[in-house]
Amino acid sequence: VSDDITESTRTSVRRHATNRPMRFLAELIGCPWCIGLYTSAAVVFAVWAFQPLPLPWLWWPAVAGGQMLVNGVDLKLDTH
């Protein structure tokens, strides 16, 4: 949520968020924890499409947990 690549998309969604569903979407794409959860699902699904994973429904929370751990460390390092 802090990269330059998708900044124009996030800004556009926020600018056009006039109704409740769009405001909800704007909140989701602005939250690093939320976007990480959905990105993790997309990554696991993409890997699973090419290489079958055992118990794919367990890989998603594992990848999301790893992402959240890295994000938490990154946030701590930014404050120091």
mmCIF file of the C-alpha atoms, coordinates in Angstrom:
data_MODEL
# 
_entry.id   MODEL 
# 
loop_
_atom_site.group_PDB 
_atom_site.id 
_atom_site.type_symbol 
_atom_site.label_atom_id 
_atom_site.label_alt_id 
_atom_site.label_comp_id 
_atom_site.label_asym_id 
_atom_site.label_entity_id 
_atom_site.label_seq_id 
_atom_site.pdbx_PDB_ins_code 
_atom_site.Cartn_x 
_atom_site.Cartn_y 
_atom_site.Cartn_z 
_atom_site.occupancy 
_atom_site.B_iso_or_equiv 
_atom_site.pdbx_formal_charge 
_atom_site.auth_seq_id 
_atom_site.auth_comp_id 
_atom_site.auth_asym_id 
_atom_site.auth_atom_id 
_atom_site.pdbx_PDB_model_num 
ATOM 1  C CA . VAL A 1 1  ? 0.000   0.000   0.000   1.00 0.00 ? 1  VAL A CA 1 
ATOM 2  C CA . SER A 1 2  ? 3.005   2.282   -0.043  1.00 0.00 ? 2  SER A CA 1 
ATOM 3  C CA . ASP A 1 3  ? 4.494   1.467   -3.441  1.00 0.00 ? 3  ASP A CA 1 
ATOM 4  C CA . ASP A 1 4  ? 4.644   3.750   -6.453  1.00 0.00 ? 4  ASP A CA 1 
ATOM 5  C CA . ILE A 1 5  ? 3.493   1.142   -8.985  1.00 0.00 ? 5  ILE A CA 1 
ATOM 6  C CA . THR A 1 6  ? -0.141  0.922   -7.839  1.00 0.00 ? 6  THR A CA 1 
ATOM 7  C CA . GLU A 1 7  ? -0.416  4.408   -6.347  1.00 0.00 ? 7  GLU A CA 1 
ATOM 8  C CA . SER A 1 8  ? -2.402  5.812   -9.282  1.00 0.00 ? 8  SER A CA 1 
ATOM 9  C CA . THR A 1 9  ? -4.920  2.956   -9.032  1.00 0.00 ? 9  THR A CA 1 
ATOM 10 C CA . ARG A 1 10 ? -5.347  3.417   -5.285  1.00 0.00 ? 10 ARG A CA 1 
ATOM 11 C CA . THR A 1 11 ? -5.737  7.182   -5.719  1.00 0.00 ? 11 THR A CA 1 
ATOM 12 C CA . SER A 1 12 ? -8.335  6.688   -8.438  1.00 0.00 ? 12 SER A CA 1 
ATOM 13 C CA . VAL A 1 13 ? -10.357 4.275   -6.313  1.00 0.00 ? 13 VAL A CA 1 
ATOM 14 C CA . ARG A 1 14 ? -10.238 6.663   -3.343  1.00 0.00 ? 14 ARG A CA 1 
ATOM 15 C CA . ARG A 1 15 ? -11.288 9.584   -5.530  1.00 0.00 ? 15 ARG A CA 1 
ATOM 16 C CA . HIS A 1 16 ? -14.295 7.707   -6.932  1.00 0.00 ? 16 HIS A CA 1 
ATOM 17 C CA . ALA A 1 17 ? -15.346 6.145   -3.615  1.00 0.00 ? 17 ALA A CA 1 
ATOM 18 C CA . THR A 1 18 ? -18.718 7.851   -3.333  1.00 0.00 ? 18 THR A CA 1 
ATOM 19 C CA . ASN A 1 19 ? -20.898 4.897   -2.347  1.00 0.00 ? 19 ASN A CA 1 
ATOM 20 C CA . ARG A 1 20 ? -20.488 2.421   0.490   1.00 0.00 ? 20 ARG A CA 1 
ATOM 21 C CA . PRO A 1 21 ? -19.031 -0.542  -1.489  1.00 0.00 ? 21 PRO A CA 1 
ATOM 22 C CA . MET A 1 22 ? -16.402 1.685   -3.112  1.00 0.00 ? 22 MET A CA 1 
ATOM 23 C CA . ARG A 1 23 ? -15.460 3.236   0.243   1.00 0.00 ? 23 ARG A CA 1 
ATOM 24 C CA . PHE A 1 24 ? -15.071 -0.287  1.617   1.00 0.00 ? 24 PHE A CA 1 
ATOM 25 C CA . LEU A 1 25 ? -12.820 -1.197  -1.317  1.00 0.00 ? 25 LEU A CA 1 
ATOM 26 C CA . ALA A 1 26 ? -10.800 1.987   -0.766  1.00 0.00 ? 26 ALA A CA 1 
ATOM 27 C CA . GLU A 1 27 ? -10.300 0.995   2.878   1.00 0.00 ? 27 GLU A CA 1 
ATOM 28 C CA . LEU A 1 28 ? -9.211  -2.529  1.904   1.00 0.00 ? 28 LEU A CA 1 
ATOM 29 C CA . ILE A 1 29 ? -6.599  -1.406  -0.600  1.00 0.00 ? 29 ILE A CA 1 
ATOM 30 C CA . GLY A 1 30 ? -5.229  1.107   1.888   1.00 0.00 ? 30 GLY A CA 1 
ATOM 31 C CA . CYS A 1 31 ? -4.723  -1.434  4.678   1.00 0.00 ? 31 CYS A CA 1 
ATOM 32 C CA . PRO A 1 32 ? -1.384  -3.286  4.514   1.00 0.00 ? 32 PRO A CA 1 
ATOM 33 C CA . TRP A 1 33 ? -2.753  -6.235  6.497   1.00 0.00 ? 33 TRP A CA 1 
ATOM 34 C CA . CYS A 1 34 ? -5.855  -6.610  4.297   1.00 0.00 ? 34 CYS A CA 1 
ATOM 35 C CA . ILE A 1 35 ? -4.095  -6.315  0.960   1.00 0.00 ? 35 ILE A CA 1 
ATOM 36 C CA . GLY A 1 36 ? -1.447  -8.760  2.177   1.00 0.00 ? 36 GLY A CA 1 
ATOM 37 C CA . LEU A 1 37 ? -4.101  -11.338 2.983   1.00 0.00 ? 37 LEU A CA 1 
ATOM 38 C CA . TYR A 1 38 ? -5.669  -11.116 -0.472  1.00 0.00 ? 38 TYR A CA 1 
ATOM 39 C CA . THR A 1 39 ? -2.306  -11.009 -2.236  1.00 0.00 ? 39 THR A CA 1 
ATOM 40 C CA . SER A 1 40 ? -1.259  -14.121 -0.341  1.00 0.00 ? 40 SER A CA 1 
ATOM 41 C CA . ALA A 1 41 ? -4.380  -15.890 -1.563  1.00 0.00 ? 41 ALA A CA 1 
ATOM 42 C CA . ALA A 1 42 ? -3.600  -14.890 -5.146  1.00 0.00 ? 42 ALA A CA 1 
ATOM 43 C CA . VAL A 1 43 ? 0.003   -16.116 -4.844  1.00 0.00 ? 43 VAL A CA 1 
ATOM 44 C CA . VAL A 1 44 ? -1.021  -19.470 -3.372  1.00 0.00 ? 44 VAL A CA 1 
ATOM 45 C CA . PHE A 1 45 ? -3.707  -19.915 -6.039  1.00 0.00 ? 45 PHE A CA 1 
ATOM 46 C CA . ALA A 1 46 ? -1.228  -19.066 -8.829  1.00 0.00 ? 46 ALA A CA 1 
ATOM 47 C CA . VAL A 1 47 ? 1.332   -21.553 -7.505  1.00 0.00 ? 47 VAL A CA 1 
ATOM 48 C CA . TRP A 1 48 ? -1.367  -24.189 -7.010  1.00 0.00 ? 48 TRP A CA 1 
ATOM 49 C CA . ALA A 1 49 ? -2.531  -23.724 -10.618 1.00 0.00 ? 49 ALA A CA 1 
ATOM 50 C CA . PHE A 1 50 ? 0.898   -24.766 -11.920 1.00 0.00 ? 50 PHE A CA 1 
ATOM 51 C CA . GLN A 1 51 ? 2.140   -27.017 -9.147  1.00 0.00 ? 51 GLN A CA 1 
ATOM 52 C CA . PRO A 1 52 ? -0.450  -28.872 -7.049  1.00 0.00 ? 52 PRO A CA 1 
ATOM 53 C CA . LEU A 1 53 ? 0.088   -28.134 -3.375  1.00 0.00 ? 53 LEU A CA 1 
ATOM 54 C CA . PRO A 1 54 ? -0.869  -30.518 -0.595  1.00 0.00 ? 54 PRO A CA 1 
ATOM 55 C CA . LEU A 1 55 ? -3.557  -28.905 1.563   1.00 0.00 ? 55 LEU A CA 1 
ATOM 56 C CA . PRO A 1 56 ? -3.702  -25.562 -0.289  1.00 0.00 ? 56 PRO A CA 1 
ATOM 57 C CA . TRP A 1 57 ? -6.172  -24.104 2.214   1.00 0.00 ? 57 TRP A CA 1 
ATOM 58 C CA . LEU A 1 58 ? -3.387  -24.326 4.828   1.00 0.00 ? 58 LEU A CA 1 
ATOM 59 C CA . TRP A 1 59 ? -0.794  -22.650 2.613   1.00 0.00 ? 59 TRP A CA 1 
ATOM 60 C CA . TRP A 1 60 ? -2.824  -19.444 2.369   1.00 0.00 ? 60 TRP A CA 1 
ATOM 61 C CA . PRO A 1 61 ? -2.765  -18.610 6.103   1.00 0.00 ? 61 PRO A CA 1 
ATOM 62 C CA . ALA A 1 62 ? 0.881   -19.661 6.280   1.00 0.00 ? 62 ALA A CA 1 
ATOM 63 C CA . VAL A 1 63 ? 1.897   -17.313 3.463   1.00 0.00 ? 63 VAL A CA 1 
ATOM 64 C CA . ALA A 1 64 ? -0.334  -14.541 4.858   1.00 0.00 ? 64 ALA A CA 1 
ATOM 65 C CA . GLY A 1 65 ? 1.215   -15.000 8.311   1.00 0.00 ? 65 GLY A CA 1 
ATOM 66 C CA . GLY A 1 66 ? 4.699   -14.725 6.830   1.00 0.00 ? 66 GLY A CA 1 
ATOM 67 C CA . GLN A 1 67 ? 3.692   -11.571 4.987   1.00 0.00 ? 67 GLN A CA 1 
ATOM 68 C CA . MET A 1 68 ? 2.244   -10.061 8.157   1.00 0.00 ? 68 MET A CA 1 
ATOM 69 C CA . LEU A 1 69 ? 5.391   -10.901 10.085  1.00 0.00 ? 69 LEU A CA 1 
ATOM 70 C CA . VAL A 1 70 ? 7.590   -9.212  7.467   1.00 0.00 ? 70 VAL A CA 1 
ATOM 71 C CA . ASN A 1 71 ? 5.242   -6.218  7.356   1.00 0.00 ? 71 ASN A CA 1 
ATOM 72 C CA . GLY A 1 72 ? 5.334   -5.888  11.143  1.00 0.00 ? 72 GLY A CA 1 
ATOM 73 C CA . VAL A 1 73 ? 9.138   -5.936  11.170  1.00 0.00 ? 73 VAL A CA 1 
ATOM 74 C CA . ASP A 1 74 ? 9.208   -3.390  8.350   1.00 0.00 ? 74 ASP A CA 1 
ATOM 75 C CA . LEU A 1 75 ? 6.875   -1.069  10.263  1.00 0.00 ? 75 LEU A CA 1 
ATOM 76 C CA . LYS A 1 76 ? 9.030   -1.364  13.390  1.00 0.00 ? 76 LYS A CA 1 
ATOM 77 C CA . LEU A 1 77 ? 12.182  -0.569  11.421  1.00 0.00 ? 77 LEU A CA 1 
ATOM 78 C CA . ASP A 1 78 ? 10.520  2.489   9.869   1.00 0.00 ? 78 ASP A CA 1 
ATOM 79 C CA . THR A 1 79 ? 9.785   3.994   13.273  1.00 0.00 ? 79 THR A CA 1 
ATOM 80 C CA . HIS A 1 80 ? 13.409  3.829   14.444  1.00 0.00 ? 80 HIS A CA 1 
# 
